[in-house]
Amino acid sequence: MSGYFDIALIITSIALIVSVILQNKGVGLGSLAGGDSGTVFTARRGIEKTLFYITIGLSALFFILTLVTVILSK
């Protein structure tokens, strides 16, 4: 039973990583070295808003699966 939760945890973590990376579409490599990226905060619309809610849902699912995996391992 614990094996299924481990697999679900791995899949959820990969999906969470992908969703976070997709949100950083406007970040260039110049900001990595300390340069100003000139970001302007705007309202999320369309796919950005959906991706934002998917990321929140995946993080909640990741947290719940982590708790269940820890409880089952005891």
mmJSON file of the N, C-alpha and C atoms, coordinates in Angstrom:
{"data_MODEL":{"atom_site":{
"group_PDB":["ATOM","ATOM","ATOM","ATOM","ATOM","ATOM","ATOM","ATOM","ATOM","ATOM","ATOM","ATOM","ATOM","ATOM","ATOM","ATOM","ATOM","ATOM","ATOM","ATOM","ATOM","ATOM","ATOM","ATOM","ATOM","ATOM","ATOM","ATOM","ATOM","ATOM","ATOM","ATOM","ATOM","ATOM","ATOM","ATOM","ATOM","ATOM","ATOM","ATOM","ATOM","ATOM","ATOM","ATOM","ATOM","ATOM","ATOM","ATOM","ATOM","ATOM","ATOM","ATOM","ATOM","ATOM","ATOM","ATOM","ATOM","ATOM","ATOM","ATOM","ATOM","ATOM","ATOM","ATOM","ATOM","ATOM","ATOM","ATOM","ATOM","ATOM","ATOM","ATOM","ATOM","ATOM","ATOM","ATOM","ATOM","ATOM","ATOM","ATOM","ATOM","ATOM","ATOM","ATOM","ATOM","ATOM","ATOM","ATOM","ATOM","ATOM","ATOM","ATOM","ATOM","ATOM","ATOM","ATOM","ATOM","ATOM","ATOM","ATOM","ATOM","ATOM","ATOM","ATOM","ATOM","ATOM","ATOM","ATOM","ATOM","ATOM","ATOM","ATOM","ATOM","ATOM","ATOM","ATOM","ATOM","ATOM","ATOM","ATOM","ATOM","ATOM","ATOM","ATOM","ATOM","ATOM","ATOM","ATOM","ATOM","ATOM","ATOM","ATOM","ATOM","ATOM","ATOM","ATOM","ATOM","ATOM","ATOM","ATOM","ATOM","ATOM","ATOM","ATOM","ATOM","ATOM","ATOM","ATOM","ATOM","ATOM","ATOM","ATOM","ATOM","ATOM","ATOM","ATOM","ATOM","ATOM","ATOM","ATOM","ATOM","ATOM","ATOM","ATOM","ATOM","ATOM","ATOM","ATOM","ATOM","ATOM","ATOM","ATOM","ATOM","ATOM","ATOM","ATOM","ATOM","ATOM","ATOM","ATOM","ATOM","ATOM","ATOM","ATOM","ATOM","ATOM","ATOM","ATOM","ATOM","ATOM","ATOM","ATOM","ATOM","ATOM","ATOM","ATOM","ATOM","ATOM","ATOM","ATOM","ATOM","ATOM","ATOM","ATOM","ATOM","ATOM","ATOM","ATOM","ATOM","ATOM","ATOM","ATOM","ATOM","ATOM","ATOM","ATOM","ATOM","ATOM","ATOM","ATOM","ATOM","ATOM"],
"id":[1,2,3,4,5,6,7,8,9,10,11,12,13,14,15,16,17,18,19,20,21,22,23,24,25,26,27,28,29,30,31,32,33,34,35,36,37,38,39,40,41,42,43,44,45,46,47,48,49,50,51,52,53,54,55,56,57,58,59,60,61,62,63,64,65,66,67,68,69,70,71,72,73,74,75,76,77,78,79,80,81,82,83,84,85,86,87,88,89,90,91,92,93,94,95,96,97,98,99,100,101,102,103,104,105,106,107,108,109,110,111,112,113,114,115,116,117,118,119,120,121,122,123,124,125,126,127,128,129,130,131,132,133,134,135,136,137,138,139,140,141,142,143,144,145,146,147,148,149,150,151,152,153,154,155,156,157,158,159,160,161,162,163,164,165,166,167,168,169,170,171,172,173,174,175,176,177,178,179,180,181,182,183,184,185,186,187,188,189,190,191,192,193,194,195,196,197,198,199,200,201,202,203,204,205,206,207,208,209,210,211,212,213,214,215,216,217,218,219,220,221,222],
"type_symbol":["N","C","C","N","C","C","N","C","C","N","C","C","N","C","C","N","C","C","N","C","C","N","C","C","N","C","C","N","C","C","N","C","C","N","C","C","N","C","C","N","C","C","N","C","C","N","C","C","N","C","C","N","C","C","N","C","C","N","C","C","N","C","C","N","C","C","N","C","C","N","C","C","N","C","C","N","C","C","N","C","C","N","C","C","N","C","C","N","C","C","N","C","C","N","C","C","N","C","C","N","C","C","N","C","C","N","C","C","N","C","C","N","C","C","N","C","C","N","C","C","N","C","C","N","C","C","N","C","C","N","C","C","N","C","C","N","C","C","N","C","C","N","C","C","N","C","C","N","C","C","N","C","C","N","C","C","N","C","C","N","C","C","N","C","C","N","C","C","N","C","C","N","C","C","N","C","C","N","C","C","N","C","C","N","C","C","N","C","C","N","C","C","N","C","C","N","C","C","N","C","C","N","C","C","N","C","C","N","C","C","N","C","C","N","C","C","N","C","C","N","C","C"],
"label_atom_id":["N","CA","C","N","CA","C","N","CA","C","N","CA","C","N","CA","C","N","CA","C","N","CA","C","N","CA","C","N","CA","C","N","CA","C","N","CA","C","N","CA","C","N","CA","C","N","CA","C","N","CA","C","N","CA","C","N","CA","C","N","CA","C","N","CA","C","N","CA","C","N","CA","C","N","CA","C","N","CA","C","N","CA","C","N","CA","C","N","CA","C","N","CA","C","N","CA","C","N","CA","C","N","CA","C","N","CA","C","N","CA","C","N","CA","C","N","CA","C","N","CA","C","N","CA","C","N","CA","C","N","CA","C","N","CA","C","N","CA","C","N","CA","C","N","CA","C","N","CA","C","N","CA","C","N","CA","C","N","CA","C","N","CA","C","N","CA","C","N","CA","C","N","CA","C","N","CA","C","N","CA","C","N","CA","C","N","CA","C","N","CA","C","N","CA","C","N","CA","C","N","CA","C","N","CA","C","N","CA","C","N","CA","C","N","CA","C","N","CA","C","N","CA","C","N","CA","C","N","CA","C","N","CA","C","N","CA","C","N","CA","C","N","CA","C","N","CA","C","N","CA","C","N","CA","C","N","CA","C"],
"label_alt_id":[null,null,null,null,null,null,null,null,null,null,null,null,null,null,null,null,null,null,null,null,null,null,null,null,null,null,null,null,null,null,null,null,null,null,null,null,null,null,null,null,null,null,null,null,null,null,null,null,null,null,null,null,null,null,null,null,null,null,null,null,null,null,null,null,null,null,null,null,null,null,null,null,null,null,null,null,null,null,null,null,null,null,null,null,null,null,null,null,null,null,null,null,null,null,null,null,null,null,null,null,null,null,null,null,null,null,null,null,null,null,null,null,null,null,null,null,null,null,null,null,null,null,null,null,null,null,null,null,null,null,null,null,null,null,null,null,null,null,null,null,null,null,null,null,null,null,null,null,null,null,null,null,null,null,null,null,null,null,null,null,null,null,null,null,null,null,null,null,null,null,null,null,null,null,null,null,null,null,null,null,null,null,null,null,null,null,null,null,null,null,null,null,null,null,null,null,null,null,null,null,null,null,null,null,null,null,null,null,null,null,null,null,null,null,null,null,null,null,null,null,null,null],
"label_comp_id":["MET","MET","MET","SER","SER","SER","GLY","GLY","GLY","TYR","TYR","TYR","PHE","PHE","PHE","ASP","ASP","ASP","ILE","ILE","ILE","ALA","ALA","ALA","LEU","LEU","LEU","ILE","ILE","ILE","ILE","ILE","ILE","THR","THR","THR","SER","SER","SER","ILE","ILE","ILE","ALA","ALA","ALA","LEU","LEU","LEU","ILE","ILE","ILE","VAL","VAL","VAL","SER","SER","SER","VAL","VAL","VAL","ILE","ILE","ILE","LEU","LEU","LEU","GLN","GLN","GLN","ASN","ASN","ASN","LYS","LYS","LYS","GLY","GLY","GLY","VAL","VAL","VAL","GLY","GLY","GLY","LEU","LEU","LEU","GLY","GLY","GLY","SER","SER","SER","LEU","LEU","LEU","ALA","ALA","ALA","GLY","GLY","GLY","GLY","GLY","GLY","ASP","ASP","ASP","SER","SER","SER","GLY","GLY","GLY","THR","THR","THR","VAL","VAL","VAL","PHE","PHE","PHE","THR","THR","THR","ALA","ALA","ALA","ARG","ARG","ARG","ARG","ARG","ARG","GLY","GLY","GLY","ILE","ILE","ILE","GLU","GLU","GLU","LYS","LYS","LYS","THR","THR","THR","LEU","LEU","LEU","PHE","PHE","PHE","TYR","TYR","TYR","ILE","ILE","ILE","THR","THR","THR","ILE","ILE","ILE","GLY","GLY","GLY","LEU","LEU","LEU","SER","SER","SER","ALA","ALA","ALA","LEU","LEU","LEU","PHE","PHE","PHE","PHE","PHE","PHE","ILE","ILE","ILE","LEU","LEU","LEU","THR","THR","THR","LEU","LEU","LEU","VAL","VAL","VAL","THR","THR","THR","VAL","VAL","VAL","ILE","ILE","ILE","LEU","LEU","LEU","SER","SER","SER","LYS","LYS","LYS"],
"label_asym_id":["A","A","A","A","A","A","A","A","A","A","A","A","A","A","A","A","A","A","A","A","A","A","A","A","A","A","A","A","A","A","A","A","A","A","A","A","A","A","A","A","A","A","A","A","A","A","A","A","A","A","A","A","A","A","A","A","A","A","A","A","A","A","A","A","A","A","A","A","A","A","A","A","A","A","A","A","A","A","A","A","A","A","A","A","A","A","A","A","A","A","A","A","A","A","A","A","A","A","A","A","A","A","A","A","A","A","A","A","A","A","A","A","A","A","A","A","A","A","A","A","A","A","A","A","A","A","A","A","A","A","A","A","A","A","A","A","A","A","A","A","A","A","A","A","A","A","A","A","A","A","A","A","A","A","A","A","A","A","A","A","A","A","A","A","A","A","A","A","A","A","A","A","A","A","A","A","A","A","A","A","A","A","A","A","A","A","A","A","A","A","A","A","A","A","A","A","A","A","A","A","A","A","A","A","A","A","A","A","A","A","A","A","A","A","A","A","A","A","A","A","A","A"],
"label_entity_id":["1","1","1","1","1","1","1","1","1","1","1","1","1","1","1","1","1","1","1","1","1","1","1","1","1","1","1","1","1","1","1","1","1","1","1","1","1","1","1","1","1","1","1","1","1","1","1","1","1","1","1","1","1","1","1","1","1","1","1","1","1","1","1","1","1","1","1","1","1","1","1","1","1","1","1","1","1","1","1","1","1","1","1","1","1","1","1","1","1","1","1","1","1","1","1","1","1","1","1","1","1","1","1","1","1","1","1","1","1","1","1","1","1","1","1","1","1","1","1","1","1","1","1","1","1","1","1","1","1","1","1","1","1","1","1","1","1","1","1","1","1","1","1","1","1","1","1","1","1","1","1","1","1","1","1","1","1","1","1","1","1","1","1","1","1","1","1","1","1","1","1","1","1","1","1","1","1","1","1","1","1","1","1","1","1","1","1","1","1","1","1","1","1","1","1","1","1","1","1","1","1","1","1","1","1","1","1","1","1","1","1","1","1","1","1","1","1","1","1","1","1","1"],
"label_seq_id":[1,1,1,2,2,2,3,3,3,4,4,4,5,5,5,6,6,6,7,7,7,8,8,8,9,9,9,10,10,10,11,11,11,12,12,12,13,13,13,14,14,14,15,15,15,16,16,16,17,17,17,18,18,18,19,19,19,20,20,20,21,21,21,22,22,22,23,23,23,24,24,24,25,25,25,26,26,26,27,27,27,28,28,28,29,29,29,30,30,30,31,31,31,32,32,32,33,33,33,34,34,34,35,35,35,36,36,36,37,37,37,38,38,38,39,39,39,40,40,40,41,41,41,42,42,42,43,43,43,44,44,44,45,45,45,46,46,46,47,47,47,48,48,48,49,49,49,50,50,50,51,51,51,52,52,52,53,53,53,54,54,54,55,55,55,56,56,56,57,57,57,58,58,58,59,59,59,60,60,60,61,61,61,62,62,62,63,63,63,64,64,64,65,65,65,66,66,66,67,67,67,68,68,68,69,69,69,70,70,70,71,71,71,72,72,72,73,73,73,74,74,74],
"pdbx_PDB_ins_code":[null,null,null,null,null,null,null,null,null,null,null,null,null,null,null,null,null,null,null,null,null,null,null,null,null,null,null,null,null,null,null,null,null,null,null,null,null,null,null,null,null,null,null,null,null,null,null,null,null,null,null,null,null,null,null,null,null,null,null,null,null,null,null,null,null,null,null,null,null,null,null,null,null,null,null,null,null,null,null,null,null,null,null,null,null,null,null,null,null,null,null,null,null,null,null,null,null,null,null,null,null,null,null,null,null,null,null,null,null,null,null,null,null,null,null,null,null,null,null,null,null,null,null,null,null,null,null,null,null,null,null,null,null,null,null,null,null,null,null,null,null,null,null,null,null,null,null,null,null,null,null,null,null,null,null,null,null,null,null,null,null,null,null,null,null,null,null,null,null,null,null,null,null,null,null,null,null,null,null,null,null,null,null,null,null,null,null,null,null,null,null,null,null,null,null,null,null,null,null,null,null,null,null,null,null,null,null,null,null,null,null,null,null,null,null,null,null,null,null,null,null,null],
"Cartn_x":[0.83,0.0,0.869,1.954,2.845,3.505,3.691,4.299,3.468,2.137,1.266,1.377,1.48,1.621,2.983,4.002,5.324,5.315,4.677,4.583,3.761,2.645,1.821,2.595,3.429,4.248,5.283,5.882,6.862,6.199,5.046,4.339,3.884,3.378,2.937,4.099,5.233,6.381,6.902,6.906,7.327,6.352,5.058,4.053,4.162,4.469,4.626,5.846,6.938,8.137,7.857,7.168,6.847,5.942,4.951,4.036,4.731,5.68,6.424,7.348,7.987,8.868,8.074,6.886,6.074,5.597,5.505,5.081,6.166,7.413,8.516,8.862,7.864,8.113,8.84,8.713,9.319,10.663,11.205,12.462,13.606,14.54,15.681,16.883,17.953,19.167,19.915,19.613,20.278,19.942,18.741,18.362,19.041,19.501,20.207,21.537,22.196,23.485,23.336,22.124,21.903,21.41,21.196,20.691,19.218,18.78,17.379,16.564,15.555,14.735,13.606,13.384,12.357,10.96,10.684,9.375,8.318,7.165,6.001,4.918,4.35,3.321,2.003,1.414,0.143,-0.846,-2.088,-3.127,-2.977,-3.252,-3.191,-4.488,-4.345,-5.531,-5.353,-6.45,-6.449,-5.643,-4.679,-3.902,-3.0,-2.535,-1.697,-2.465,-3.72,-4.561,-4.837,-5.125,-5.371,-4.127,-2.969,-1.719,-1.403,-1.75,-1.556,-2.394,-3.66,-4.532,-4.105,-3.607,-3.106,-1.903,-1.02,0.156,-0.254,-1.24,-1.731,-2.321,-3.117,-3.706,-2.655,-1.653,-0.582,0.233,0.454,1.213,0.414,-0.895,-1.733,-1.749,-1.854,-1.826,-0.483,0.611,1.944,2.071,1.553,1.605,0.808,-0.383,-1.232,-0.603,-0.066,0.575,1.807,2.545,3.712,3.31,2.258,1.769,1.294,0.554,0.06,1.212,2.218,3.379,4.148,4.294,4.993,4.186,2.883,2.041,2.054,1.999,1.994,3.339,4.425,5.735,6.03,5.223,5.432,4.807],
"Cartn_y":[-1.194,0.0,1.249,1.204,2.357,2.631,1.597,1.749,2.622,2.5,3.316,4.796,5.054,6.444,7.011,6.17,6.625,6.998,6.171,6.459,7.715,7.861,9.071,10.308,10.168,11.285,11.694,10.729,11.028,11.73,11.222,11.829,13.244,13.435,14.756,15.729,15.272,16.172,16.587,15.676,16.033,17.024,16.798,17.725,19.093,19.12,20.387,21.148,20.454,21.087,21.682,20.925,21.41,22.63,22.617,23.758,25.01,24.86,26.026,26.564,25.679,26.128,26.837,26.363,26.995,28.391,28.65,29.975,31.016,30.617,31.558,31.815,32.088,32.249,33.536,34.578,35.849,36.079,35.093,35.252,34.9,35.821,35.575,35.142,34.781,34.345,35.522,36.741,37.91,38.111,37.764,37.911,36.869,35.779,34.748,35.269,36.134,36.691,37.967,38.329,39.502,40.718,40.575,41.69,41.939,43.126,43.476,42.925,42.168,41.585,42.52,43.586,44.554,43.989,43.199,42.57,43.56,43.423,44.23,43.253,43.476,42.573,42.937,41.982,42.186,41.129,41.337,40.378,39.114,37.983,36.71,36.527,36.158,35.944,34.685,34.059,32.907,31.734,31.304,30.104,30.339,31.571,31.864,31.646,32.061,31.89,30.406,29.671,28.239,27.518,27.871,27.255,27.58,28.79,29.186,28.32,28.095,27.261,25.787,25.326,23.956,23.78,24.787,24.715,24.671,25.451,25.429,24.063,23.503,22.181,21.087,21.158,20.159,20.265,21.485,21.623,21.097,21.306,20.753,19.223,18.678,17.223,16.646,17.33,16.888,16.861,17.888,17.952,16.811,16.561,15.5,14.125,13.904,12.62,12.411,13.483,13.366,12.969,13.594,13.237,11.789,11.358,9.987,8.996,9.305,8.412,8.309,9.418,9.399,8.612,8.81,8.111,6.598,6.208,4.773,4.106,4.888,4.286,3.975,4.5,4.24,2.949],
"Cartn_z":[0.0,0.0,0.0,0.729,0.801,-0.549,-1.342,-2.667,-3.594,-3.497,-4.324,-3.951,-2.658,-2.225,-2.626,-2.615,-3.06,-4.543,-5.359,-6.787,-7.033,-6.308,-6.439,-6.003,-4.998,-4.521,-5.566,-6.23,-7.273,-8.456,-8.884,-10.01,-9.666,-8.446,-8.024,-7.937,-7.453,-7.342,-8.718,-9.69,-11.046,-11.668,-11.483,-12.014,-11.351,-10.056,-9.344,-9.847,-10.097,-10.628,-12.011,-12.849,-14.195,-14.138,-13.262,-13.18,-12.662,-11.764,-11.269,-12.359,-13.1,-14.18,-15.268,-15.586,-16.615,-16.214,-14.924,-14.469,-14.659,-14.759,-14.89,-16.346,-17.176,-18.599,-18.933,-18.124,-18.441,-17.785,-17.11,-16.4,-17.333,-17.486,-18.349,-17.537,-18.219,-17.54,-16.927,-17.355,-16.789,-15.32,-14.935,-13.529,-12.653,-13.263,-12.51,-11.975,-12.74,-12.352,-11.531,-11.184,-10.343,-11.099,-12.387,-13.176,-12.917,-13.242,-13.05,-14.206,-13.891,-14.938,-15.344,-14.595,-14.947,-14.876,-13.884,-13.79,-13.357,-13.932,-13.578,-13.162,-11.999,-11.518,-12.175,-12.866,-13.535,-13.06,-13.415,-13.043,-13.877,-13.262,-13.973,-14.743,-16.007,-16.829,-17.651,-17.957,-18.848,-18.326,-19.142,-18.815,-17.61,-17.413,-16.237,-14.945,-14.943,-13.755,-13.503,-14.577,-14.442,-13.943,-14.498,-14.072,-12.616,-12.191,-10.798,-9.861,-10.232,-9.396,-9.428,-10.565,-10.65,-9.733,-9.699,-8.83,-7.364,-6.981,-5.596,-5.26,-6.176,-5.952,-5.852,-6.719,-6.668,-5.392,-4.913,-3.666,-2.476,-2.472,-1.402,-1.463,-2.674,-2.842,-2.417,-2.765,-2.365,-0.845,-0.181,1.279,1.91,1.397,1.943,1.716,0.495,0.219,1.087,1.357,2.218,3.635,4.155,5.485,5.548,4.527,4.514,4.435,3.63,3.501,4.819,5.515,6.801,7.839,7.847,8.828,8.551,7.285,6.953,7.19,7.183,7.373,8.847,9.75,11.175,11.619],
"occupancy":[1.0,1.0,1.0,1.0,1.0,1.0,1.0,1.0,1.0,1.0,1.0,1.0,1.0,1.0,1.0,1.0,1.0,1.0,1.0,1.0,1.0,1.0,1.0,1.0,1.0,1.0,1.0,1.0,1.0,1.0,1.0,1.0,1.0,1.0,1.0,1.0,1.0,1.0,1.0,1.0,1.0,1.0,1.0,1.0,1.0,1.0,1.0,1.0,1.0,1.0,1.0,1.0,1.0,1.0,1.0,1.0,1.0,1.0,1.0,1.0,1.0,1.0,1.0,1.0,1.0,1.0,1.0,1.0,1.0,1.0,1.0,1.0,1.0,1.0,1.0,1.0,1.0,1.0,1.0,1.0,1.0,1.0,1.0,1.0,1.0,1.0,1.0,1.0,1.0,1.0,1.0,1.0,1.0,1.0,1.0,1.0,1.0,1.0,1.0,1.0,1.0,1.0,1.0,1.0,1.0,1.0,1.0,1.0,1.0,1.0,1.0,1.0,1.0,1.0,1.0,1.0,1.0,1.0,1.0,1.0,1.0,1.0,1.0,1.0,1.0,1.0,1.0,1.0,1.0,1.0,1.0,1.0,1.0,1.0,1.0,1.0,1.0,1.0,1.0,1.0,1.0,1.0,1.0,1.0,1.0,1.0,1.0,1.0,1.0,1.0,1.0,1.0,1.0,1.0,1.0,1.0,1.0,1.0,1.0,1.0,1.0,1.0,1.0,1.0,1.0,1.0,1.0,1.0,1.0,1.0,1.0,1.0,1.0,1.0,1.0,1.0,1.0,1.0,1.0,1.0,1.0,1.0,1.0,1.0,1.0,1.0,1.0,1.0,1.0,1.0,1.0,1.0,1.0,1.0,1.0,1.0,1.0,1.0,1.0,1.0,1.0,1.0,1.0,1.0,1.0,1.0,1.0,1.0,1.0,1.0,1.0,1.0,1.0,1.0,1.0,1.0,1.0,1.0,1.0,1.0,1.0,1.0],
"B_iso_or_equiv":[0.0,0.0,0.0,0.0,0.0,0.0,0.0,0.0,0.0,0.0,0.0,0.0,0.0,0.0,0.0,0.0,0.0,0.0,0.0,0.0,0.0,0.0,0.0,0.0,0.0,0.0,0.0,0.0,0.0,0.0,0.0,0.0,0.0,0.0,0.0,0.0,0.0,0.0,0.0,0.0,0.0,0.0,0.0,0.0,0.0,0.0,0.0,0.0,0.0,0.0,0.0,0.0,0.0,0.0,0.0,0.0,0.0,0.0,0.0,0.0,0.0,0.0,0.0,0.0,0.0,0.0,0.0,0.0,0.0,0.0,0.0,0.0,0.0,0.0,0.0,0.0,0.0,0.0,0.0,0.0,0.0,0.0,0.0,0.0,0.0,0.0,0.0,0.0,0.0,0.0,0.0,0.0,0.0,0.0,0.0,0.0,0.0,0.0,0.0,0.0,0.0,0.0,0.0,0.0,0.0,0.0,0.0,0.0,0.0,0.0,0.0,0.0,0.0,0.0,0.0,0.0,0.0,0.0,0.0,0.0,0.0,0.0,0.0,0.0,0.0,0.0,0.0,0.0,0.0,0.0,0.0,0.0,0.0,0.0,0.0,0.0,0.0,0.0,0.0,0.0,0.0,0.0,0.0,0.0,0.0,0.0,0.0,0.0,0.0,0.0,0.0,0.0,0.0,0.0,0.0,0.0,0.0,0.0,0.0,0.0,0.0,0.0,0.0,0.0,0.0,0.0,0.0,0.0,0.0,0.0,0.0,0.0,0.0,0.0,0.0,0.0,0.0,0.0,0.0,0.0,0.0,0.0,0.0,0.0,0.0,0.0,0.0,0.0,0.0,0.0,0.0,0.0,0.0,0.0,0.0,0.0,0.0,0.0,0.0,0.0,0.0,0.0,0.0,0.0,0.0,0.0,0.0,0.0,0.0,0.0,0.0,0.0,0.0,0.0,0.0,0.0,0.0,0.0,0.0,0.0,0.0,0.0],
"pdbx_formal_charge":[null,null,null,null,null,null,null,null,null,null,null,null,null,null,null,null,null,null,null,null,null,null,null,null,null,null,null,null,null,null,null,null,null,null,null,null,null,null,null,null,null,null,null,null,null,null,null,null,null,null,null,null,null,null,null,null,null,null,null,null,null,null,null,null,null,null,null,null,null,null,null,null,null,null,null,null,null,null,null,null,null,null,null,null,null,null,null,null,null,null,null,null,null,null,null,null,null,null,null,null,null,null,null,null,null,null,null,null,null,null,null,null,null,null,null,null,null,null,null,null,null,null,null,null,null,null,null,null,null,null,null,null,null,null,null,null,null,null,null,null,null,null,null,null,null,null,null,null,null,null,null,null,null,null,null,null,null,null,null,null,null,null,null,null,null,null,null,null,null,null,null,null,null,null,null,null,null,null,null,null,null,null,null,null,null,null,null,null,null,null,null,null,null,null,null,null,null,null,null,null,null,null,null,null,null,null,null,null,null,null,null,null,null,null,null,null,null,null,null,null,null,null],
"auth_seq_id":[1,1,1,2,2,2,3,3,3,4,4,4,5,5,5,6,6,6,7,7,7,8,8,8,9,9,9,10,10,10,11,11,11,12,12,12,13,13,13,14,14,14,15,15,15,16,16,16,17,17,17,18,18,18,19,19,19,20,20,20,21,21,21,22,22,22,23,23,23,24,24,24,25,25,25,26,26,26,27,27,27,28,28,28,29,29,29,30,30,30,31,31,31,32,32,32,33,33,33,34,34,34,35,35,35,36,36,36,37,37,37,38,38,38,39,39,39,40,40,40,41,41,41,42,42,42,43,43,43,44,44,44,45,45,45,46,46,46,47,47,47,48,48,48,49,49,49,50,50,50,51,51,51,52,52,52,53,53,53,54,54,54,55,55,55,56,56,56,57,57,57,58,58,58,59,59,59,60,60,60,61,61,61,62,62,62,63,63,63,64,64,64,65,65,65,66,66,66,67,67,67,68,68,68,69,69,69,70,70,70,71,71,71,72,72,72,73,73,73,74,74,74],
"auth_comp_id":["MET","MET","MET","SER","SER","SER","GLY","GLY","GLY","TYR","TYR","TYR","PHE","PHE","PHE","ASP","ASP","ASP","ILE","ILE","ILE","ALA","ALA","ALA","LEU","LEU","LEU","ILE","ILE","ILE","ILE","ILE","ILE","THR","THR","THR","SER","SER","SER","ILE","ILE","ILE","ALA","ALA","ALA","LEU","LEU","LEU","ILE","ILE","ILE","VAL","VAL","VAL","SER","SER","SER","VAL","VAL","VAL","ILE","ILE","ILE","LEU","LEU","LEU","GLN","GLN","GLN","ASN","ASN","ASN","LYS","LYS","LYS","GLY","GLY","GLY","VAL","VAL","VAL","GLY","GLY","GLY","LEU","LEU","LEU","GLY","GLY","GLY","SER","SER","SER","LEU","LEU","LEU","ALA","ALA","ALA","GLY","GLY","GLY","GLY","GLY","GLY","ASP","ASP","ASP","SER","SER","SER","GLY","GLY","GLY","THR","THR","THR","VAL","VAL","VAL","PHE","PHE","PHE","THR","THR","THR","ALA","ALA","ALA","ARG","ARG","ARG","ARG","ARG","ARG","GLY","GLY","GLY","ILE","ILE","ILE","GLU","GLU","GLU","LYS","LYS","LYS","THR","THR","THR","LEU","LEU","LEU","PHE","PHE","PHE","TYR","TYR","TYR","ILE","ILE","ILE","THR","THR","THR","ILE","ILE","ILE","GLY","GLY","GLY","LEU","LEU","LEU","SER","SER","SER","ALA","ALA","ALA","LEU","LEU","LEU","PHE","PHE","PHE","PHE","PHE","PHE","ILE","ILE","ILE","LEU","LEU","LEU","THR","THR","THR","LEU","LEU","LEU","VAL","VAL","VAL","THR","THR","THR","VAL","VAL","VAL","ILE","ILE","ILE","LEU","LEU","LEU","SER","SER","SER","LYS","LYS","LYS"],
"auth_asym_id":["A","A","A","A","A","A","A","A","A","A","A","A","A","A","A","A","A","A","A","A","A","A","A","A","A","A","A","A","A","A","A","A","A","A","A","A","A","A","A","A","A","A","A","A","A","A","A","A","A","A","A","A","A","A","A","A","A","A","A","A","A","A","A","A","A","A","A","A","A","A","A","A","A","A","A","A","A","A","A","A","A","A","A","A","A","A","A","A","A","A","A","A","A","A","A","A","A","A","A","A","A","A","A","A","A","A","A","A","A","A","A","A","A","A","A","A","A","A","A","A","A","A","A","A","A","A","A","A","A","A","A","A","A","A","A","A","A","A","A","A","A","A","A","A","A","A","A","A","A","A","A","A","A","A","A","A","A","A","A","A","A","A","A","A","A","A","A","A","A","A","A","A","A","A","A","A","A","A","A","A","A","A","A","A","A","A","A","A","A","A","A","A","A","A","A","A","A","A","A","A","A","A","A","A","A","A","A","A","A","A","A","A","A","A","A","A","A","A","A","A","A","A"],
"auth_atom_id":["N","CA","C","N","CA","C","N","CA","C","N","CA","C","N","CA","C","N","CA","C","N","CA","C","N","CA","C","N","CA","C","N","CA","C","N","CA","C","N","CA","C","N","CA","C","N","CA","C","N","CA","C","N","CA","C","N","CA","C","N","CA","C","N","CA","C","N","CA","C","N","CA","C","N","CA","C","N","CA","C","N","CA","C","N","CA","C","N","CA","C","N","CA","C","N","CA","C","N","CA","C","N","CA","C","N","CA","C","N","CA","C","N","CA","C","N","CA","C","N","CA","C","N","CA","C","N","CA","C","N","CA","C","N","CA","C","N","CA","C","N","CA","C","N","CA","C","N","CA","C","N","CA","C","N","CA","C","N","CA","C","N","CA","C","N","CA","C","N","CA","C","N","CA","C","N","CA","C","N","CA","C","N","CA","C","N","CA","C","N","CA","C","N","CA","C","N","CA","C","N","CA","C","N","CA","C","N","CA","C","N","CA","C","N","CA","C","N","CA","C","N","CA","C","N","CA","C","N","CA","C","N","CA","C","N","CA","C","N","CA","C","N","CA","C","N","CA","C","N","CA","C","N","CA","C","N","CA","C"],
"pdbx_PDB_model_num":[1,1,1,1,1,1,1,1,1,1,1,1,1,1,1,1,1,1,1,1,1,1,1,1,1,1,1,1,1,1,1,1,1,1,1,1,1,1,1,1,1,1,1,1,1,1,1,1,1,1,1,1,1,1,1,1,1,1,1,1,1,1,1,1,1,1,1,1,1,1,1,1,1,1,1,1,1,1,1,1,1,1,1,1,1,1,1,1,1,1,1,1,1,1,1,1,1,1,1,1,1,1,1,1,1,1,1,1,1,1,1,1,1,1,1,1,1,1,1,1,1,1,1,1,1,1,1,1,1,1,1,1,1,1,1,1,1,1,1,1,1,1,1,1,1,1,1,1,1,1,1,1,1,1,1,1,1,1,1,1,1,1,1,1,1,1,1,1,1,1,1,1,1,1,1,1,1,1,1,1,1,1,1,1,1,1,1,1,1,1,1,1,1,1,1,1,1,1,1,1,1,1,1,1,1,1,1,1,1,1,1,1,1,1,1,1,1,1,1,1,1,1]
}}}
